[in-house]
Amino acid sequence: LENRSSKDTKIDDNYVWILTDIFLFRNFLKNLARNLFAFFFPKGIPISASENEIALKRVSEVFAAIGNKIEMMDMAEICRAANIPVYWKRAVYVSCSTHQSRPITFADFASWWNRMTSVAHDEAARFMYTLAGPYRDYLTKEDLVPILQDLIETFPGLHFLREAQEFHSRYVETVIVRIFWTVNRSWTGRITTNELRRSNFLEVIRKLESTDDINTITNYFSYEHFYVIYCKFYELDKDHDLIINKMDMAQHCNGALPAQIIDRIFSGAVTRSTAAKRFRKAVETIGYTDFVAFLLAEEDKRHPTSIEYWFRCLDLDGDGLISLYEMEYFYNGVKSKMDQHNIDSMRFDDVVCNPNVISLSDLKKCSLCTRFFNTFINWVKYYEQEANEGERTDGDEELNDWDRYCLEEYEALMADDQDNEEAEDMFVLFEFLENTYFSLSEIVWIL
């Protein structure tokens, strides 16, 4: 390399610049094409009329075979014929029905199909039309309830949940929070068609058709993930009224959260709201859905929404920057917790390096954002990361932080349940032997 001429080096540099320019230009063209399509075809690129007519003909054959009247139980077959994801079926049925009390006919479906396909051309636009109707271009949390209730009632792998009706609403609420967490990147509480297109949500709904095990779909729908979340909430909600206050939240993770962070969680800073409700007020209690959002943020701080969640908490004055003053304020809470446990901690001046302020974009570009947030949010995790070198992976590099957390917690919960069952069995046996007048020494010998 030392013997190469400056001319050769210059040529290599030129090649690098040319390749870089080509790469940037290609990305520019891709973004331009995507933006042009979005501008000229907000409902998706139109599908040929013949393709829609062929799908409708397949549906007509299904109606004819069944008897021209379709109940809800037959909608899966109709959806397959129309190439609509099967688990849209309840929403499609409701959207087609003119009278909820009677079955739908082919005329009902054809009328709906022609109206829908005339304005909605891709899967995202059709999903929006089916759930929100023709006069609204966004989805609310309530719009998603019918398809999730149908999932509980018809998905083979959720048969055990069907029998426990008291948990239906909790499962639905959990899934909806997870959907909005990933899809609603604008924090408005309303999912737009473009947000659907940019997310994997519709793809995941289609994947439900290829498995009977809901837990293989870790995005959104996993029952094991729901079980972990609900158990964590149940531990804090001592009176089981589905509401927790600041004192309850202070018990999370054995008191790992400083009071400063708890105050911010209850401040309204991390509440999703429409433009008409941007003036958020502090609250004394939060409900189950707010806790779900908190746990998602706490256990997967790399997720883009988690970064935004914690940035909103740390940005006290809402100026879009985390200042040294704000960092010191929250670090003092972490340091105070460590002092209470007689654990040595660094002075704030030794923790913070050069930057005077940190922006949201800085954190989104930072691979160590989890370590940054733990320093100001959770004293236990901060202590663990300072005591151990590097990031903890446990050999599960393919799992994200959230999936790894749920896997570990679910296994721990199952082990606890098994231990409790064994202890209960031993108690019942001991009580039986005692009631049959065995002496203590005889009982010990039998056991």
Sine and cosine of phi, psi and omega as CSV:
sin_phi,cos_phi,sin_psi,cos_psi,sin_omega,cos_omega
0.00,0.00,-0.57,0.82,-0.03,-1.00
-0.92,0.38,-0.46,0.89,-0.04,-1.00
-0.99,0.12,-0.13,0.99,-0.02,-1.00
-0.94,0.34,0.60,-0.80,-0.01,-1.00
-0.97,0.24,0.37,-0.93,0.05,-1.00
-0.90,0.44,-0.45,0.89,0.02,-1.00
-0.91,0.41,-0.69,0.73,0.02,-1.00
-0.89,0.45,-0.66,0.75,0.01,-1.00
-0.88,0.47,-0.64,0.77,0.00,-1.00
-0.91,0.43,-0.63,0.77,0.03,-1.00
-0.90,0.44,-0.69,0.72,0.03,-1.00
-0.87,0.50,-0.67,0.74,0.03,-1.00
-0.88,0.47,-0.63,0.77,0.02,-1.00
-0.90,0.44,-0.65,0.76,0.03,-1.00
-0.88,0.48,-0.67,0.74,0.01,-1.00
-0.87,0.49,-0.71,0.70,0.00,-1.00
-0.91,0.42,-0.64,0.77,0.02,-1.00
-0.90,0.44,-0.72,0.69,0.01,-1.00
-0.89,0.45,-0.64,0.77,0.04,-1.00
-0.89,0.46,-0.69,0.73,0.01,-1.00
-0.90,0.45,-0.65,0.76,0.02,-1.00
-0.89,0.46,-0.70,0.72,-0.01,-1.00
-0.88,0.47,-0.72,0.70,-0.01,-1.00
-0.91,0.41,-0.63,0.78,-0.01,-1.00
-0.92,0.39,-0.63,0.78,0.04,-1.00
-0.89,0.45,-0.69,0.72,0.05,-1.00
-0.89,0.45,-0.61,0.79,0.04,-1.00
-0.88,0.48,-0.70,0.72,0.00,-1.00
-0.90,0.43,-0.64,0.77,0.01,-1.00
-0.90,0.44,-0.71,0.71,0.01,-1.00
-0.91,0.41,-0.62,0.78,0.02,-1.00
-0.89,0.45,-0.71,0.71,0.01,-1.00
-0.88,0.47,-0.68,0.73,0.00,-1.00
-0.89,0.45,-0.67,0.74,0.00,-1.00
-0.93,0.37,-0.61,0.79,0.03,-1.00
-0.91,0.41,-0.69,0.73,0.04,-1.00
-0.88,0.47,-0.68,0.74,0.00,-1.00
-0.90,0.44,-0.58,0.82,-0.02,-1.00
-0.96,0.29,-0.74,0.67,-0.08,-1.00
-0.99,0.11,-0.42,0.91,-0.03,-1.00
-0.76,-0.65,0.93,0.36,-0.03,-1.00
-0.90,0.45,-0.36,0.93,0.03,-1.00
-0.98,-0.17,0.24,0.97,-0.04,-1.00
0.99,-0.11,0.34,-0.94,0.02,-1.00
-0.94,0.34,0.80,-0.60,-0.07,-1.00
-0.83,0.56,0.66,-0.75,0.07,-1.00
-1.00,-0.05,0.53,-0.85,-0.04,-1.00
-0.88,0.47,0.55,-0.83,0.00,-1.00
-0.87,0.49,-0.59,0.81,-0.02,-1.00
-0.90,0.44,-0.60,0.80,0.02,-1.00
-0.91,0.42,-0.67,0.74,0.05,-1.00
-0.92,0.40,-0.60,0.80,0.01,-1.00
-0.93,0.37,-0.61,0.80,0.04,-1.00
-0.90,0.44,-0.68,0.74,0.03,-1.00
-0.89,0.46,-0.67,0.74,0.00,-1.00
-0.91,0.41,-0.57,0.82,0.03,-1.00
-0.90,0.43,-0.66,0.75,0.04,-1.00
-0.88,0.47,-0.64,0.77,0.02,-1.00
-0.91,0.42,-0.65,0.76,-0.01,-1.00
-0.88,0.48,-0.57,0.82,0.02,-1.00
-0.92,0.39,-0.61,0.80,0.05,-1.00
-0.92,0.40,-0.71,0.70,0.05,-1.00
-0.85,0.53,-0.70,0.71,-0.03,-1.00
-0.89,0.45,-0.62,0.78,-0.01,-1.00
-0.93,0.36,-0.54,0.84,-0.04,-1.00
-1.00,0.07,-0.51,0.86,0.00,-1.00
0.83,-0.56,0.37,0.93,0.08,-1.00
0.92,0.38,0.06,1.00,0.09,-1.00
-0.77,-0.64,0.82,-0.57,-0.11,-0.99
-0.91,-0.41,0.81,-0.58,0.16,-0.99
-1.00,-0.02,0.14,-0.99,-0.02,-1.00
-0.85,0.53,-0.57,0.82,-0.06,-1.00
-0.91,0.42,-0.33,0.94,-0.02,-1.00
-0.99,-0.10,-0.03,1.00,-0.15,-0.99
-0.94,0.35,-0.43,0.90,0.02,-1.00
-0.88,0.48,-0.66,0.75,0.00,-1.00
-0.92,0.39,-0.61,0.79,0.04,-1.00
-0.90,0.44,-0.70,0.71,-0.01,-1.00
-0.89,0.46,-0.66,0.75,0.02,-1.00
-0.89,0.46,-0.66,0.75,-0.01,-1.00
-0.90,0.44,-0.57,0.82,-0.02,-1.00
-1.00,0.00,0.03,1.00,-0.06,-1.00
0.87,0.50,0.62,0.79,0.11,-0.99
-0.98,-0.20,0.69,-0.73,0.05,-1.00
-0.79,0.62,0.71,-0.70,-0.13,-0.99
-0.84,0.54,-0.62,0.78,-0.09,-1.00
-1.00,0.09,0.29,0.96,0.29,-0.96
-1.00,0.00,-0.09,1.00,-0.31,-0.95
-0.84,0.54,-0.66,0.76,0.00,-1.00
-0.92,0.38,-0.65,0.76,0.03,-1.00
-0.89,0.45,-0.64,0.77,0.04,-1.00
-0.90,0.43,-0.69,0.72,-0.01,-1.00
-0.87,0.50,-0.73,0.69,0.00,-1.00
-0.91,0.42,-0.64,0.77,-0.02,-1.00
-0.93,0.38,-0.53,0.85,0.00,-1.00
-0.99,0.17,-0.51,0.86,-0.18,-0.98
-0.96,0.29,0.75,-0.66,0.10,-1.00
-1.00,-0.02,-0.44,0.90,0.06,-1.00
-0.70,-0.72,0.89,-0.45,-0.09,-1.00
-0.88,0.47,-0.37,0.93,-0.11,-0.99
-1.00,0.08,-0.14,0.99,-0.03,-1.00
-0.81,-0.58,0.39,-0.92,0.03,-1.00
-0.90,0.44,0.31,-0.95,0.07,-1.00
-1.00,-0.08,0.53,-0.85,0.03,-1.00
-0.97,-0.22,0.13,-0.99,0.05,-1.00
-0.89,0.45,-0.57,0.82,0.03,-1.00
-0.88,0.47,-0.63,0.78,0.05,-1.00
-0.88,0.47,-0.75,0.66,-0.04,-1.00
-0.91,0.42,-0.70,0.72,-0.03,-1.00
-0.89,0.46,-0.64,0.77,0.03,-1.00
-0.89,0.46,-0.72,0.70,0.02,-1.00
-0.90,0.43,-0.70,0.71,-0.03,-1.00
-0.86,0.51,-0.71,0.71,-0.03,-1.00
-0.92,0.39,-0.63,0.78,0.04,-1.00
-0.91,0.41,-0.70,0.71,-0.07,-1.00
-0.92,0.38,-0.74,0.67,-0.06,-1.00
-0.95,0.32,-0.29,0.96,0.03,-1.00
-0.96,0.27,-0.37,0.93,-0.04,-1.00
-0.84,-0.55,-0.32,0.95,-0.05,-1.00
-0.87,-0.49,0.87,-0.49,-0.18,-0.98
-0.92,-0.40,-0.49,0.87,0.07,-1.00
-0.95,-0.33,0.08,-1.00,-0.12,-0.99
-0.90,0.45,-0.61,0.79,0.00,-1.00
-0.90,0.43,-0.71,0.71,0.00,-1.00
-0.91,0.41,-0.60,0.80,0.00,-1.00
-0.94,0.33,-0.60,0.80,0.07,-1.00
-0.90,0.44,-0.68,0.73,0.03,-1.00
-0.88,0.48,-0.72,0.69,-0.01,-1.00
-0.89,0.46,-0.67,0.74,-0.07,-1.00
-0.91,0.42,-0.66,0.75,-0.06,-1.00
-1.00,0.01,-0.58,0.81,-0.10,-0.99
-0.98,-0.22,-0.28,0.96,-0.04,-1.00
1.00,0.05,0.01,-1.00,-0.10,-0.99
-0.98,0.20,-0.20,0.98,-0.15,-0.99
-0.95,-0.32,0.13,0.99,-0.01,-1.00
-0.71,-0.70,0.65,-0.76,-0.04,-1.00
-0.92,-0.39,0.48,0.87,0.05,-1.00
-0.48,-0.88,0.34,-0.94,0.03,-1.00
-0.93,-0.37,0.66,-0.75,0.12,-0.99
-0.97,-0.23,0.13,-0.99,0.02,-1.00
-0.87,0.49,-0.60,0.80,-0.02,-1.00
-0.90,0.43,-0.51,0.86,-0.02,-1.00
-0.90,0.44,-0.46,0.89,-0.08,-1.00
-1.00,0.06,-0.23,0.97,-0.09,-1.00
-0.86,0.51,-0.73,0.69,-0.05,-1.00
-0.85,0.53,-0.68,0.74,-0.04,-1.00
-0.95,0.32,-0.49,0.87,0.02,-1.00
-0.97,0.23,-0.59,0.80,0.08,-1.00
-0.91,0.42,-0.63,0.78,0.06,-1.00
-0.91,0.42,-0.60,0.80,0.04,-1.00
-0.87,0.49,-0.69,0.72,0.03,-1.00
-0.88,0.48,-0.67,0.75,-0.11,-0.99
-0.98,0.21,-0.39,0.92,-0.14,-0.99
-0.81,-0.59,-0.26,0.96,-0.03,-1.00
-0.96,0.28,0.80,-0.60,-0.09,-1.00
-0.83,0.55,-0.61,0.79,-0.07,-1.00
-0.98,0.19,0.04,1.00,0.02,-1.00
-0.91,-0.41,0.40,0.92,-0.05,-1.00
-0.88,0.48,-0.57,0.82,0.00,-1.00
-0.93,0.36,-0.51,0.86,0.02,-1.00
-0.96,0.27,-0.50,0.86,0.02,-1.00
-0.86,0.51,-0.56,0.83,-0.05,-1.00
-0.98,0.20,-0.30,0.95,-0.02,-1.00
-0.96,-0.29,0.97,0.25,-0.12,-0.99
-0.89,0.45,-0.42,0.91,-0.02,-1.00
-0.92,0.40,-0.30,0.95,0.00,-1.00
-0.99,-0.17,-0.06,1.00,-0.05,-1.00
-0.85,0.52,-0.77,0.64,-0.07,-1.00
-0.91,0.40,-0.57,0.82,0.02,-1.00
-0.92,0.39,-0.66,0.75,0.03,-1.00
-0.90,0.45,-0.71,0.71,0.00,-1.00
-0.87,0.49,-0.72,0.70,0.00,-1.00
-0.88,0.47,-0.65,0.76,-0.01,-1.00
-0.89,0.46,-0.73,0.68,-0.02,-1.00
-0.90,0.44,-0.65,0.76,-0.01,-1.00
-0.90,0.44,-0.68,0.74,0.04,-1.00
-0.88,0.48,-0.67,0.75,0.00,-1.00
-0.91,0.41,-0.60,0.80,0.04,-1.00
-0.90,0.45,-0.77,0.64,-0.01,-1.00
-0.91,0.42,-0.55,0.84,0.01,-1.00
-0.86,0.51,-0.66,0.75,-0.06,-1.00
-1.00,-0.02,-0.62,0.79,-0.15,-0.99
-1.00,0.01,-0.70,0.71,-0.11,-0.99
-0.99,0.14,0.96,0.28,-0.08,-1.00
-0.94,0.34,-0.25,0.97,-0.03,-1.00
-1.00,0.06,-0.11,0.99,0.02,-1.00
0.89,0.45,0.39,0.92,-0.05,-1.00
-1.00,0.04,-0.25,0.97,-0.13,-0.99
0.99,0.17,0.17,0.99,0.03,-1.00
-0.70,-0.71,0.83,-0.55,0.00,-1.00
-1.00,0.03,0.80,-0.60,0.01,-1.00
-1.00,-0.10,0.22,-0.98,0.03,-1.00
-0.89,0.47,-0.66,0.75,0.01,-1.00
-0.91,0.43,-0.57,0.82,0.06,-1.00
-0.91,0.41,-0.61,0.79,0.08,-1.00
-0.88,0.47,-0.69,0.73,-0.03,-1.00
-0.89,0.45,-0.60,0.80,-0.06,-1.00
-0.98,0.17,-0.22,0.97,-0.06,-1.00
-0.98,-0.17,0.10,-1.00,0.06,-1.00
-0.98,-0.18,0.21,0.98,-0.14,-0.99
-0.87,0.49,-0.76,0.65,-0.04,-1.00
-0.92,0.40,-0.56,0.83,0.07,-1.00
-0.90,0.44,-0.65,0.76,0.00,-1.00
-0.92,0.39,-0.61,0.79,0.05,-1.00
-0.87,0.50,-0.66,0.75,0.05,-1.00
-0.90,0.44,-0.58,0.81,-0.01,-1.00
-0.90,0.45,-0.41,0.91,0.01,-1.00
-0.86,0.51,-0.44,0.90,-0.02,-1.00
-0.96,0.29,-0.29,0.96,-0.12,-0.99
-0.99,-0.17,0.08,1.00,-0.02,-1.00
-0.54,-0.84,0.42,-0.91,0.13,-0.99
-0.97,-0.26,-0.09,1.00,-0.02,-1.00
-0.97,-0.23,0.97,-0.26,-0.06,-1.00
-0.89,0.46,-0.40,0.92,-0.07,-1.00
-0.98,0.19,-0.17,0.98,0.12,-0.99
-0.98,0.22,-0.28,0.96,0.06,-1.00
-0.99,-0.13,0.99,0.11,-0.09,-1.00
-0.95,0.32,-0.40,0.92,0.09,-1.00
-0.95,0.30,0.84,-0.54,0.21,-0.98
0.96,0.28,-0.83,0.56,-0.35,-0.94
-0.98,-0.19,-0.13,0.99,-0.12,-0.99
-0.83,0.56,0.80,-0.61,0.06,-1.00
-0.94,0.35,-0.62,0.78,0.01,-1.00
-0.87,0.50,-0.65,0.76,0.04,-1.00
-0.90,0.43,-0.67,0.75,0.06,-1.00
-0.87,0.50,-0.69,0.73,-0.04,-1.00
-0.87,0.49,-0.69,0.73,0.02,-1.00
-0.89,0.46,-0.73,0.68,-0.02,-1.00
-0.87,0.48,-0.73,0.68,-0.06,-1.00
-0.91,0.42,-0.64,0.76,0.02,-1.00
-0.90,0.44,-0.63,0.78,0.03,-1.00
-0.90,0.43,-0.63,0.77,0.04,-1.00
-0.93,0.37,-0.66,0.75,-0.04,-1.00
-0.88,0.47,-0.56,0.83,0.03,-1.00
-0.89,0.45,-0.57,0.83,-0.03,-1.00
-1.00,0.05,-0.54,0.84,-0.07,-1.00
-0.99,0.10,0.98,0.22,-0.14,-0.99
-0.89,0.46,-0.60,0.80,-0.01,-1.00
-1.00,-0.03,0.02,1.00,0.11,-0.99
0.81,0.58,0.71,0.71,0.07,-1.00
-0.97,-0.25,0.19,0.98,0.02,-1.00
0.90,0.44,0.42,0.91,0.06,-1.00
-0.69,-0.72,0.69,-0.73,0.08,-1.00
-0.80,-0.60,0.54,-0.84,0.02,-1.00
-0.95,-0.30,-0.11,-0.99,-0.05,-1.00
-0.90,0.43,-0.58,0.82,0.02,-1.00
-0.92,0.40,-0.63,0.78,0.07,-1.00
-0.89,0.45,-0.72,0.69,-0.03,-1.00
-0.89,0.45,-0.49,0.87,0.01,-1.00
-0.91,0.42,-0.30,0.95,0.02,-1.00
-1.00,0.07,-0.16,0.99,-0.04,-1.00
-0.88,0.48,0.70,-0.71,0.05,-1.00
0.81,0.59,0.66,0.75,0.03,-1.00
0.83,0.55,0.66,0.75,0.08,-1.00
0.98,0.20,0.54,0.84,-0.08,-1.00
-0.98,0.21,-0.32,0.95,-0.09,-1.00
-1.00,-0.06,0.80,-0.60,0.09,-1.00
-0.93,0.38,0.37,-0.93,-0.01,-1.00
-0.87,0.48,-0.55,0.84,-0.02,-1.00
-0.88,0.48,-0.66,0.76,0.00,-1.00
-0.95,0.30,-0.65,0.76,0.02,-1.00
-0.87,0.49,-0.67,0.74,0.05,-1.00
-0.85,0.53,-0.65,0.76,-0.02,-1.00
-0.94,0.33,-0.58,0.82,0.05,-1.00
-0.89,0.46,-0.57,0.82,-0.01,-1.00
-1.00,-0.02,0.07,1.00,-0.09,-1.00
-0.99,0.13,-0.25,0.97,-0.10,-1.00
1.00,-0.05,-0.05,1.00,-0.04,-1.00
-0.92,0.40,-0.41,0.91,-0.07,-1.00
-0.92,-0.40,0.44,0.90,0.03,-1.00
-1.00,-0.06,0.76,-0.65,0.08,-1.00
-0.97,0.25,0.71,-0.70,-0.01,-1.00
-0.42,-0.91,0.40,-0.92,0.04,-1.00
-0.97,0.24,0.15,-0.99,-0.02,-1.00
-0.86,0.51,-0.50,0.86,-0.03,-1.00
-0.96,0.27,-0.21,0.98,-0.06,-1.00
-0.81,-0.59,0.61,0.79,-0.06,-1.00
-0.96,0.27,-0.32,0.95,-0.01,-1.00
-1.00,0.09,1.00,-0.10,-0.11,-0.99
-1.00,0.05,0.57,-0.82,0.00,-1.00
-0.91,-0.41,0.53,-0.85,0.08,-1.00
-0.92,0.39,0.52,-0.85,-0.02,-1.00
-0.80,-0.60,0.37,-0.93,0.01,-1.00
-1.00,-0.01,-0.38,0.92,-0.01,-1.00
-0.68,-0.73,0.37,-0.93,0.15,-0.99
-0.78,-0.63,0.39,-0.92,-0.02,-1.00
-0.99,-0.12,-0.13,-0.99,-0.06,-1.00
-0.88,0.47,-0.70,0.71,-0.06,-1.00
-0.90,0.43,-0.59,0.81,0.06,-1.00
-0.91,0.42,-0.58,0.81,0.03,-1.00
-0.93,0.37,-0.62,0.78,0.04,-1.00
-0.85,0.53,-0.72,0.70,0.02,-1.00
-0.88,0.47,-0.68,0.74,0.02,-1.00
-0.86,0.50,-0.72,0.69,-0.06,-1.00
-0.92,0.40,-0.62,0.79,0.08,-1.00
-0.86,0.51,-0.68,0.73,0.00,-1.00
-0.93,0.36,-0.63,0.77,-0.09,-1.00
-0.95,0.33,-0.58,0.81,-0.12,-0.99
-0.99,-0.16,-0.09,1.00,0.08,-1.00
-0.61,-0.79,0.96,0.27,-0.10,-1.00
-0.96,0.28,-0.09,1.00,0.07,-1.00
-0.99,0.10,-0.34,0.94,-0.03,-1.00
-0.88,0.47,0.67,-0.75,-0.02,-1.00
-0.80,0.60,-0.64,0.77,0.00,-1.00
-0.94,0.34,-0.57,0.82,0.06,-1.00
-0.90,0.44,-0.66,0.75,0.04,-1.00
-0.87,0.50,-0.68,0.73,0.02,-1.00
-0.92,0.39,-0.62,0.78,0.00,-1.00
-0.86,0.52,-0.80,0.61,-0.07,-1.00
-0.96,0.28,-0.51,0.86,0.08,-1.00
-0.88,0.47,-0.67,0.74,0.04,-1.00
-0.88,0.47,-0.59,0.81,0.02,-1.00
-0.93,0.38,-0.69,0.72,-0.08,-1.00
-0.98,0.20,-0.41,0.91,-0.01,-1.00
-0.99,0.11,0.99,0.12,-0.13,-0.99
-0.88,0.48,-0.67,0.74,-0.08,-1.00
-1.00,-0.05,0.01,1.00,0.08,-1.00
0.92,0.40,0.47,0.89,-0.03,-1.00
-1.00,-0.04,0.09,1.00,0.03,-1.00
0.99,0.11,0.17,0.98,0.00,-1.00
-0.64,-0.77,0.59,-0.80,0.12,-0.99
-0.99,-0.15,0.91,-0.41,-0.07,-1.00
-1.00,0.01,0.17,-0.99,0.07,-1.00
-0.88,0.48,-0.61,0.79,0.02,-1.00
-0.87,0.49,-0.71,0.71,-0.02,-1.00
-0.92,0.39,-0.65,0.76,0.05,-1.00
-0.88,0.48,-0.69,0.72,-0.01,-1.00
-0.91,0.42,-0.62,0.78,0.00,-1.00
-0.86,0.51,-0.73,0.68,-0.03,-1.00
-0.98,0.21,-0.55,0.83,0.03,-1.00
-0.91,0.41,-0.58,0.82,0.04,-1.00
-0.86,0.51,-0.57,0.82,0.06,-1.00
-0.91,0.41,-0.67,0.74,0.04,-1.00
-0.91,0.42,-0.70,0.71,-0.02,-1.00
-0.89,0.46,-0.64,0.77,0.02,-1.00
-0.88,0.47,-0.66,0.76,0.04,-1.00
-0.89,0.46,-0.67,0.74,0.00,-1.00
-0.93,0.38,-0.61,0.79,0.05,-1.00
-0.89,0.47,-0.61,0.79,0.02,-1.00
-0.88,0.47,-0.47,0.88,0.00,-1.00
-0.99,-0.17,0.25,0.97,0.03,-1.00
0.83,0.55,0.65,0.76,0.03,-1.00
-0.95,-0.33,0.78,-0.62,0.01,-1.00
-0.91,0.41,0.64,-0.77,0.02,-1.00
-0.66,-0.75,0.37,-0.93,-0.01,-1.00
-0.98,0.18,0.42,-0.91,0.15,-0.99
-0.94,0.35,0.43,-0.90,-0.03,-1.00
-0.86,0.51,-0.62,0.78,-0.01,-1.00
-0.87,0.49,-0.47,0.88,0.01,-1.00
-1.00,0.09,-0.29,0.96,-0.02,-1.00
-0.99,0.11,-0.69,0.73,-0.12,-0.99
-1.00,0.01,0.67,-0.74,0.05,-1.00
-1.00,-0.09,-0.61,-0.79,-0.19,-0.98
-0.94,0.34,-0.72,0.69,-0.19,-0.98
-0.85,0.53,0.68,-0.73,0.06,-1.00
-0.99,0.16,-0.53,0.85,0.01,-1.00
-0.67,-0.74,0.39,-0.92,0.04,-1.00
-0.78,-0.63,0.74,-0.67,-0.01,-1.00
-0.99,-0.16,0.20,-0.98,0.04,-1.00
-0.89,0.46,-0.66,0.76,0.00,-1.00
-0.91,0.42,-0.54,0.84,0.07,-1.00
-0.86,0.52,-0.70,0.71,-0.05,-1.00
-0.95,0.31,-0.58,0.81,0.01,-1.00
-0.93,0.37,-0.43,0.90,0.02,-1.00
-1.00,0.00,-0.12,0.99,-0.11,-0.99
-1.00,-0.08,0.82,-0.57,0.01,-1.00
-0.96,0.27,-0.26,0.97,-0.02,-1.00
-0.96,-0.28,0.44,0.90,-0.04,-1.00
-0.89,0.46,-0.50,0.87,0.04,-1.00
-0.87,0.49,-0.70,0.71,0.01,-1.00
-0.91,0.42,-0.62,0.79,0.04,-1.00
-0.87,0.49,-0.77,0.64,-0.05,-1.00
-0.91,0.41,-0.66,0.75,0.01,-1.00
-0.85,0.53,-0.53,0.85,-0.01,-1.00
-0.87,0.49,-0.45,0.89,-0.08,-1.00
-0.89,-0.45,-0.07,1.00,-0.17,-0.99
-0.88,-0.48,-0.69,0.72,-0.18,-0.98
-0.70,-0.72,0.95,-0.32,-0.12,-0.99
-0.93,0.37,-0.53,0.85,0.00,-1.00
-0.91,0.41,-0.73,0.68,0.01,-1.00
-0.93,0.37,-0.57,0.82,0.05,-1.00
-0.90,0.45,-0.71,0.70,0.01,-1.00
-0.89,0.45,-0.68,0.74,0.00,-1.00
-0.89,0.45,-0.67,0.74,-0.04,-1.00
-0.95,0.32,-0.50,0.87,0.04,-1.00
-0.97,0.23,-0.47,0.88,-0.01,-1.00
-0.99,0.14,-0.34,0.94,-0.01,-1.00
-0.91,-0.42,0.58,-0.81,0.02,-1.00
-1.00,0.04,0.71,-0.70,0.08,-1.00
0.97,0.23,0.01,-1.00,-0.01,-1.00
-0.99,0.12,0.57,-0.82,0.06,-1.00
-1.00,0.10,0.81,-0.59,0.00,-1.00
-0.87,-0.49,-0.46,0.89,-0.01,-1.00
0.85,0.53,0.37,0.93,0.03,-1.00
0.98,0.21,0.09,1.00,-0.03,-1.00
-0.94,-0.33,0.85,0.52,-0.06,-1.00
-0.89,0.46,-0.44,0.90,-0.05,-1.00
-0.97,0.24,-0.30,0.95,0.01,-1.00
-1.00,0.00,0.65,-0.76,0.15,-0.99
-0.98,0.19,0.12,-0.99,-0.09,-1.00
-0.86,0.51,-0.63,0.77,-0.04,-1.00
-0.93,0.38,-0.73,0.69,0.00,-1.00
-0.89,0.46,-0.63,0.77,0.01,-1.00
-0.91,0.42,-0.68,0.73,0.01,-1.00
-0.87,0.49,-0.74,0.67,-0.03,-1.00
-0.91,0.42,-0.62,0.79,0.03,-1.00
-0.88,0.47,-0.73,0.68,-0.01,-1.00
-0.91,0.41,-0.70,0.71,-0.04,-1.00
-0.93,0.37,-0.62,0.78,0.00,-1.00
-0.91,0.42,-0.68,0.74,0.04,-1.00
-0.89,0.46,-0.64,0.77,0.02,-1.00
-0.91,0.41,-0.66,0.75,0.02,-1.00
-0.90,0.43,-0.65,0.76,0.02,-1.00
-0.91,0.42,-0.63,0.78,0.03,-1.00
-0.91,0.42,-0.65,0.76,0.04,-1.00
-0.90,0.44,-0.67,0.74,0.01,-1.00
-0.88,0.47,-0.66,0.75,0.00,-1.00
-0.91,0.40,-0.67,0.74,0.04,-1.00
-0.89,0.47,-0.66,0.76,0.01,-1.00
-0.91,0.41,-0.64,0.77,0.02,-1.00
-0.91,0.42,-0.66,0.75,0.02,-1.00
-0.91,0.42,-0.65,0.76,0.02,-1.00
-0.91,0.42,-0.63,0.78,0.01,-1.00
-0.92,0.39,-0.64,0.77,0.03,-1.00
-0.89,0.46,-0.66,0.75,0.02,-1.00
-0.91,0.42,-0.62,0.78,0.02,-1.00
-0.90,0.43,-0.70,0.72,0.00,-1.00
-0.89,0.46,-0.69,0.72,0.01,-1.00
-0.90,0.44,-0.69,0.72,0.00,-1.00
-0.88,0.48,-0.68,0.73,-0.01,-1.00
-0.90,0.43,-0.64,0.77,0.02,-1.00
-0.90,0.44,-0.73,0.68,-0.02,-1.00
-0.90,0.43,-0.60,0.80,0.01,-1.00
-0.91,0.41,-0.64,0.77,-0.01,-1.00
-0.95,0.30,-0.31,0.95,0.03,-1.00
-1.00,-0.07,0.26,0.97,0.16,-0.99
0.93,0.37,0.50,0.87,0.19,-0.98
-0.97,0.23,0.55,-0.83,0.09,-1.00
-0.97,0.26,0.28,-0.96,-0.02,-1.00
-0.87,0.49,-0.66,0.75,-0.01,-1.00
-0.91,0.41,-0.58,0.81,0.03,-1.00
-0.93,0.37,-0.63,0.78,0.03,-1.00
-0.89,0.46,-0.71,0.71,0.01,-1.00
-0.88,0.48,-0.64,0.77,0.00,-1.00
-0.91,0.42,-0.66,0.76,0.00,-1.00
-0.91,0.42,-0.70,0.72,-0.02,-1.00
-0.92,0.39,0.00,0.00,0.00,0.00
